[in-house]
Amino acid sequence: MSELPSPRRWYRSLYWRIALGFIAALALMLVVQGGLLVWLSTSRDDGLPPRLLADIATLVADELAAEAERTPATPLTDLARQRFRDLGRPAALVLPDGTVVADDLLPPPPLVEMARARMRAGDAEFGRRRRFSRRDDPRPPDGPPGAGRFGPAPWAVAPVRLGDTVAGVVLVARGRPPGAVARELAPWLVAGAVALLLAGTALASLAVFRPAHSRLRDLELAARRFGEGDRTARAPDRGGDEVAAVARAFNRMADEAAARETALVDADRARRQLLADVTHELRTPLTAIRGYAETLSLPAFAPASADGQRFVRIVDVEAQRLERLVNDLLDLARLDAGGGNLERETVSLGSLFARVVDRHGPAAATAGVTLETAVAPGADVVTGDARRLEQVLQNLTANALRHTPRGGRVRLEARSEGAGLAISVSDTGEGIAAEHLPHVFDRFYKVDPARADAGGTGLGLSIVKAIVERHGGTVAVASTTAAGTTFTVRLPR
């Protein structure tokens, strides 16, 4: 059973990015609607009739006068601040000494000076609560309607009479500044946007995106299991949306891949069985051919002519070569099929190196090649099949000797490497070109077929690789042209 996919960082998940983007768009729409609400609020205030605005100013002035007469100890400025706070629109109180008490929007200085001048002059009409009108609000001829020199909209004026004295002037603006309206609505807009973002994200995630997210995770898990070798892994393909279409496409691909893999496995099994059967059947006639060739080599049965004797020797050599090829094919077929159980035991690498030297030492001396061995401390033993490991070293050493010129050197070395051992066979021969290195372990592959000698079958390195992998190890090659080649076998202890 495949493990569940590791969790991703939430901000990289398409699931959360879609949900947050969706709700952020809604929150942005809420902010825009709030801005429109502020604009509409100020626009509707600007449309307030002048007479109604004047009545509001008169009402506020009368309330201040009545409150001042009721509580003479309270300054008029304090009473004005309290009243303006609940009025809901910009208002101001101008005193005869020039003091201005405003709750939100300061009146224009010309209007303040005009109100003071009238209070000082004792204007009779003003004393009878004359309302400030558009005639008192001059503006440029090209000015926009409803906008004067004293602010964005006309102000209504009403006196605060205490007895026969005008104690102050109340100014009430027709329009409210957008900033004031925005400050009042901002906390509600922010709270609404945050609430919408949180609640909407959770709701949209659970109701809209989570089903698709769950199905995509199931598809990902099926793909992981299939990639890890579980050819029965399939993704749920219920539904008719795009996720279901992707799941069905994946399932079709998985069915085709599983069918092709089964066919390949069956074909490979048949090929290996055919190879094993053919090579096994070839051993009997090859044995007979070699026996008759050896018999014809005896003086009693040898041909009389020199050519006949040479032909007999050629038959014997080729029969030996064919026998080696058959034996290698049988060996490789058994290794590929998992046959030939390894007889694991503690193996002395020093003893293995000694047997390799005993076998190839005379040939190395004849070829003028130095054969060296070295076993580092702590790397003298390994667990494995002694016969198979010796076969690995014999093949690598024979291969190195074939490609090392006179005066060269072949070195076998064992050393500790991490938790395992590394056994290397290096030579100072001609080397292998870089384009051939990826293929040296392929079956029947030869770097230079034109120079292949009669002793090579092209299967030695394939057998080496199969044996090493059966031991749980790896084999690698490194080479430099005209400098030498090193094969390194890494085995667990």
C-alpha positions in Angstrom: 0.0 0.0 0.0 1.4 3.4 -1.0 1.9 6.0 1.6 -0.2 9.1 1.6 1.3 12.1 -0.2 3.2 14.4 2.0 1.2 17.6 2.9 2.1 20.7 1.0 2.4 24.2 2.3 -1.1 25.5 2.4 -0.4 28.7 0.4 0.8 26.6 -2.5 -2.3 24.6 -2.7 -4.6 25.3 -5.6 -7.5 24.5 -3.2 -6.8 27.4 -0.9 -5.6 29.8 -3.6 -8.9 29.4 -5.5 -10.9 29.8 -2.3 -9.0 32.8 -1.0 -9.0 34.4 -4.5 -12.7 33.9 -4.8 -13.5 35.4 -1.4 -11.0 38.2 -1.8 -12.9 39.2 -5.0 -16.1 39.3 -2.9 -14.4 41.3 -0.2 -13.2 43.8 -2.9 -16.7 44.0 -4.2 -17.9 44.8 -0.7 -15.3 47.6 -0.4 -16.4 49.1 -3.7 -20.0 48.9 -2.7 -19.1 50.7 0.6 -17.4 53.4 -1.4 -20.5 53.8 -3.6 -22.6 53.9 -0.4 -20.4 56.8 0.9 -20.7 58.6 -2.4 -24.5 58.2 -2.5 -24.8 59.3 1.1 -23.0 62.6 0.4 -24.8 63.1 -2.9 -28.2 62.7 -1.2 -27.1 65.2 1.5 -26.2 67.7 -1.2 -29.7 67.5 -2.5 -31.3 68.6 0.8 -33.7 71.6 0.2 -32.3 74.9 1.4 -35.5 75.7 3.4 -35.3 72.4 5.3 -31.6 73.0 6.0 -32.5 76.4 7.4 -35.1 74.9 9.6 -32.6 72.5 11.0 -30.2 75.4 11.7 -33.0 77.3 13.5 -34.0 74.3 15.5 -30.5 73.7 16.7 -30.1 77.4 17.6 -33.4 77.4 19.5 -32.3 74.2 21.4 -29.0 75.7 22.3 -30.7 78.9 23.5 -33.2 76.9 25.6 -30.5 74.7 27.1 -28.3 77.8 27.9 -31.2 79.5 29.7 -31.9 76.3 31.6 -28.3 75.7 32.7 -26.7 79.2 32.7 -23.5 77.8 34.4 -22.7 75.6 31.4 -20.7 77.4 28.7 -22.4 77.7 25.4 -19.4 76.0 23.7 -19.9 72.9 25.7 -23.6 72.8 25.0 -22.8 73.2 21.3 -20.3 70.3 21.2 -22.8 68.0 22.9 -25.5 69.0 20.5 -23.4 68.8 17.3 -22.2 65.3 18.3 -25.7 64.0 17.7 -26.7 66.1 14.8 -25.3 63.8 12.1 -24.1 66.6 9.8 -21.4 69.2 9.9 -22.3 72.2 12.1 -20.4 75.0 13.8 -21.0 77.7 16.4 -19.4 81.1 15.9 -19.1 83.4 19.0 -18.8 87.2 18.8 -15.2 87.0 19.8 -14.3 84.8 16.8 -14.3 81.5 18.6 -15.5 78.7 16.4 -16.8 75.4 17.8 -17.2 72.7 15.1 -17.9 69.0 15.3 -16.5 67.9 12.0 -16.1 70.5 9.2 -14.9 74.1 9.9 -16.9 76.8 8.1 -15.1 79.0 5.6 -13.4 82.0 7.2 -15.4 84.6 5.1 -18.6 83.1 6.4 -17.2 83.3 10.0 -16.3 87.0 9.5 -19.6 87.8 8.0 -21.4 86.2 11.0 -19.3 88.2 13.4 -19.8 91.4 11.5 -23.6 91.0 11.6 -23.5 90.1 15.3 -21.4 93.3 16.0 -23.7 95.4 13.7 -26.8 94.1 15.4 -28.5 93.4 12.0 -32.2 93.6 12.7 -33.2 91.0 10.1 -30.3 88.8 11.3 -31.7 89.2 14.8 -35.0 87.8 13.6 -33.2 84.6 12.6 -32.7 85.5 9.0 -31.5 82.5 7.1 -28.3 82.6 5.1 -29.2 82.1 1.5 -27.5 81.8 -1.9 -27.4 85.6 -2.2 -25.0 85.6 0.8 -22.9 83.0 -0.9 -21.2 84.6 -4.0 -19.4 82.3 -6.3 -17.5 82.5 -9.6 -19.8 82.6 -12.6 -18.4 79.3 -13.9 -18.6 77.5 -10.5 -20.5 74.2 -10.4 -24.0 74.3 -9.0 -24.3 73.9 -5.3 -20.7 74.8 -4.7 -19.7 78.3 -3.4 -16.8 80.1 -2.0 -17.7 79.0 1.6 -17.5 75.2 1.0 -18.8 72.3 -1.1 -22.4 73.4 -0.4 -24.2 76.4 1.1 -24.4 76.8 4.8 -27.6 77.7 6.7 -27.2 80.3 9.4 -29.4 80.9 12.5 -28.7 83.1 15.6 -28.6 81.9 19.2 -30.7 84.5 21.1 -30.4 84.8 24.8 -33.0 87.4 25.6 -32.4 90.3 23.3 -28.8 89.4 22.7 -27.3 87.2 19.9 -24.9 85.1 21.8 -23.7 83.2 18.8 -24.4 82.0 15.3 -25.2 78.3 14.4 -23.9 77.3 10.9 -25.2 74.0 9.4 -23.8 72.7 6.2 -25.9 71.1 3.5 -23.5 68.4 2.4 -21.4 66.0 4.5 -17.8 65.5 3.4 -17.0 62.0 2.1 -14.2 61.6 4.7 -16.6 62.0 7.6 -19.1 59.5 6.1 -16.2 57.1 5.4 -14.9 57.4 9.0 -18.4 56.5 10.3 -18.8 53.5 7.9 -15.2 52.3 7.9 -15.4 50.1 11.0 -18.5 48.4 9.7 -17.0 48.0 6.2 -13.8 46.5 7.6 -15.7 44.2 10.0 -17.9 43.1 7.2 -15.0 42.4 4.8 -13.1 40.4 7.4 -16.2 38.4 8.3 -17.0 37.7 4.7 -13.4 36.7 4.1 -13.3 34.2 6.9 -16.8 32.8 6.8 -16.9 32.9 3.0 -13.5 31.1 2.7 -14.6 28.4 5.0 -18.0 28.0 3.4 -16.7 28.1 -0.2 -13.8 25.7 0.7 -16.2 23.1 2.3 -19.1 23.4 -0.1 -17.4 24.2 -3.4 -13.7 23.3 -3.5 -13.3 20.5 -1.0 -15.1 17.8 -3.1 -12.8 18.6 -6.1 -9.8 18.8 -3.8 -10.6 15.3 -2.4 -11.0 13.8 -5.8 -7.7 15.4 -7.0 -5.9 13.9 -4.0 -7.4 10.5 -4.8 -6.1 10.9 -8.4 -2.7 11.9 -7.1 -2.5 8.9 -4.7 -3.5 6.5 -7.5 -0.8 8.0 -9.8 1.8 7.6 -7.0 0.8 4.0 -6.4 0.9 3.2 -10.1 4.4 4.8 -10.4 5.6 2.7 -7.4 4.6 -0.5 -9.2 1.0 -1.1 -8.1 -0.5 -1.8 -11.5 -4.0 -2.2 -10.0 -4.1 1.4 -8.8 -7.1 3.3 -10.3 -8.6 6.7 -9.6 -12.3 7.3 -8.8 -13.9 8.6 -12.0 -17.4 9.3 -10.8 -19.0 12.5 -12.1 -19.1 14.3 -15.3 -16.8 17.3 -14.7 -13.2 17.9 -15.7 -11.7 16.1 -12.7 -13.7 12.9 -13.6 -12.5 13.3 -17.2 -8.8 13.4 -16.1 -9.4 10.4 -13.8 -10.9 8.4 -16.7 -8.0 9.4 -18.9 -5.6 8.2 -16.2 -7.4 4.9 -15.8 -7.4 4.3 -19.5 -3.6 5.0 -19.6 -3.1 2.7 -16.6 -5.1 -0.1 -18.2 -3.0 0.2 -21.4 0.3 0.4 -19.5 -0.6 -2.6 -17.4 -1.6 -4.6 -20.4 1.6 -3.7 -22.2 3.7 -4.5 -19.2 2.0 -7.9 -18.9 2.7 -8.6 -22.5 6.3 -7.6 -22.2 6.8 -9.7 -19.0 5.3 -12.7 -20.8 7.4 -12.1 -23.9 10.5 -11.7 -21.8 9.7 -14.9 -19.8 9.3 -16.8 -23.1 12.5 -15.3 -24.4 14.5 -16.4 -21.4 12.9 -19.8 -21.4 13.7 -20.2 -25.1 17.3 -19.0 -24.5 17.8 -21.4 -21.6 16.3 -24.3 -23.5 18.4 -23.6 -26.7 21.6 -23.2 -24.8 21.0 -26.3 -22.7 20.3 -28.3 -25.8 23.5 -26.9 -27.5 25.7 -28.3 -24.8 25.3 -31.9 -25.9 26.4 -31.5 -29.5 29.1 -29.1 -28.5 30.5 -31.7 -26.1 30.5 -34.2 -28.9 32.2 -31.8 -31.3 34.9 -31.0 -28.8 35.4 -34.7 -28.1 35.8 -35.6 -31.7 38.1 -32.6 -32.3 40.3 -33.7 -29.4 40.4 -37.2 -30.8 41.4 -36.0 -34.2 44.2 -34.1 -32.6 45.8 -37.3 -31.3 48.7 -38.7 -33.5 46.8 -41.9 -34.2 43.8 -40.1 -35.7 45.3 -36.8 -36.9 45.0 -36.0 -40.6 48.1 -36.7 -42.7 48.3 -33.2 -44.2 49.3 -30.1 -42.4 46.2 -28.3 -43.6 44.0 -31.0 -42.1 45.7 -30.7 -38.8 45.3 -26.9 -38.8 41.6 -27.3 -39.6 41.2 -29.7 -36.7 42.8 -27.1 -34.4 40.4 -24.4 -35.7 37.4 -26.6 -35.1 38.6 -27.2 -31.5 39.2 -23.5 -30.8 35.9 -22.5 -32.2 34.1 -25.3 -30.3 35.7 -24.0 -27.1 34.6 -20.5 -27.9 31.1 -21.6 -28.6 31.0 -23.6 -25.4 32.1 -20.6 -23.4 29.3 -18.6 -25.0 26.7 -21.2 -24.3 27.9 -21.5 -20.7 27.7 -17.7 -20.3 24.2 -17.6 -21.8 23.1 -20.3 -19.4 24.6 -18.5 -16.5 23.1 -15.2 -17.4 19.7 -16.8 -18.0 19.7 -18.3 -14.5 20.7 -15.0 -12.9 18.0 -13.1 -14.8 15.4 -15.7 -13.7 16.5 -15.5 -10.1 17.8 -19.0 -10.2 21.0 -20.2 -8.7 20.6 -19.3 -5.0 23.5 -17.6 -3.5 25.5 -19.5 -0.8 26.2 -16.6 1.5 29.2 -16.9 3.8 32.0 -14.8 5.2 34.4 -14.4 2.3 38.1 -13.3 2.6 38.9 -10.8 -0.1 42.6 -11.5 0.4 41.9 -15.2 -0.6 39.8 -14.1 -3.6 42.6 -11.8 -4.8 45.1 -14.6 -4.3 43.1 -17.0 -6.5 42.7 -14.3 -9.2 46.5 -13.8 -9.2 47.1 -17.5 -9.3 44.9 -17.8 -12.4 45.9 -14.7 -14.3 49.5 -14.2 -13.0 51.2 -16.3 -15.6 49.3 -14.7 -18.5 50.1 -11.2 -17.1 53.7 -12.0 -16.8 53.8 -13.3 -20.4 52.1 -10.1 -21.6 54.5 -7.9 -19.6 51.7 -6.5 -17.3 52.1 -6.0 -13.6 49.3 -7.5 -11.5 48.9 -5.9 -8.1 46.5 -6.4 -5.1 45.8 -4.3 -2.0 43.4 -4.8 0.8 42.9 -1.9 3.2 42.5 -2.5 7.0 38.9 -3.3 7.9 38.0 -4.3 4.3 39.3 -7.8 4.4 36.0 -9.7 4.6 32.5 -9.5 3.0 29.4 -11.6 3.2 28.4 -13.2 -0.1 28.8 -16.2 -2.4 32.5 -16.9 -2.7 32.2 -18.6 -6.1 30.1 -15.8 -7.7 32.3 -13.0 -6.3 35.4 -14.8 -7.6 33.6 -15.0 -11.0 33.1 -11.2 -10.9 36.8 -10.6 -10.1 38.0 -13.1 -12.7 35.9 -11.5 -15.4 37.0 -8.0 -14.6 40.6 -8.9 -14.3 40.6 -10.9 -17.6 38.9 -7.9 -19.3 41.6 -5.5 -17.9 44.5 -7.7 -19.0 43.1 -7.9 -22.5 43.2 -4.1 -22.8 46.4 -3.3 -21.1 49.6 -3.0 -23.2 53.0 -4.3 -22.3 54.5 -2.4 -19.4 51.1 -1.5 -18.0 49.6 -2.4 -14.7 46.4 -4.0 -13.4 45.5 -3.3 -9.7 42.9 -5.0 -7.5 42.0 -3.1 -4.4 39.5 -3.4 -1.5 38.6 -0.6 0.8 35.9 0.5 3.2 33.4 3.0 1.9 30.7 4.2 4.2 28.7 1.3 5.5 29.9 -1.1 2.8 33.0 -2.1 0.8 34.3 -1.0 -2.5 36.3 -3.4 -4.7 38.0 -1.8 -7.7 39.8 -3.3 -10.7 41.8 -0.6 -12.5 44.2 -0.8 -15.4 46.5 1.6 -17.3 45.2 0.5 -20.7 43.7 2.2 -23.7 40.6 3.4 -21.9 37.0 3.6 -23.1 35.5 6.5 -25.0 32.8 8.5 -23.2 30.1 7.5 -25.7 30.6 3.8 -25.0 30.5 4.0 -21.1 26.7 3.9 -20.8 26.6 0.6 -22.8 29.5 -1.4 -21.5 27.2 -3.6 -19.3 24.8 -4.3 -22.2 24.8 -7.8 -23.5 27.0 -8.6 -26.5 28.2 -4.9 -26.6 31.8 -4.5 -27.7 33.6 -1.2 -27.7 35.5 -2.1 -30.9 34.1 -5.1 -32.6 36.8 -4.9 -35.3 39.4 -5.6 -32.6 37.5 -8.2 -30.6 39.6 -11.2 -29.9 38.5 -14.8 -30.1 38.2 -15.1 -26.3 35.5 -12.5 -25.6 31.7 -13.3 -25.8 30.4 -9.8 -24.9 28.5 -11.2 -21.9 31.2 -11.0 -19.2 30.3 -7.5 -17.9 26.6 -8.3 -18.1 27.2 -11.3 -15.9 29.3 -9.2 -13.5 26.4 -6.7 -13.2 23.8 -9.4 -12.6 25.9 -11.1 -9.9 26.6 -7.8 -8.1 23.0 -6.8 -8.1 22.0 -10.2 -6.7 24.3 -9.4 -3.8 22.5 -6.0 -3.3 25.4 -4.0 -4.6 26.2 -1.8 -7.6 28.9 -1.7 -10.2 30.2 1.4 -12.0 32.9 2.3 -14.6 35.1 5.3 -15.0 37.6 5.7 -17.8 39.9 8.1 -19.5 41.0 7.5 -23.0 44.7 6.5 -23.3 44.9 6.6 -19.5 43.0 3.6 -18.1 39.7 2.3 -16.8 38.5 1.5 -13.4 35.5 -0.8 -12.5 34.2 -0.3 -9.0 32.0 -2.9 -7.2 30.2 -1.6 -4.1 28.8 -4.2 -1.8 27.0 -4.0 1.6 28.9 -5.6 4.5 
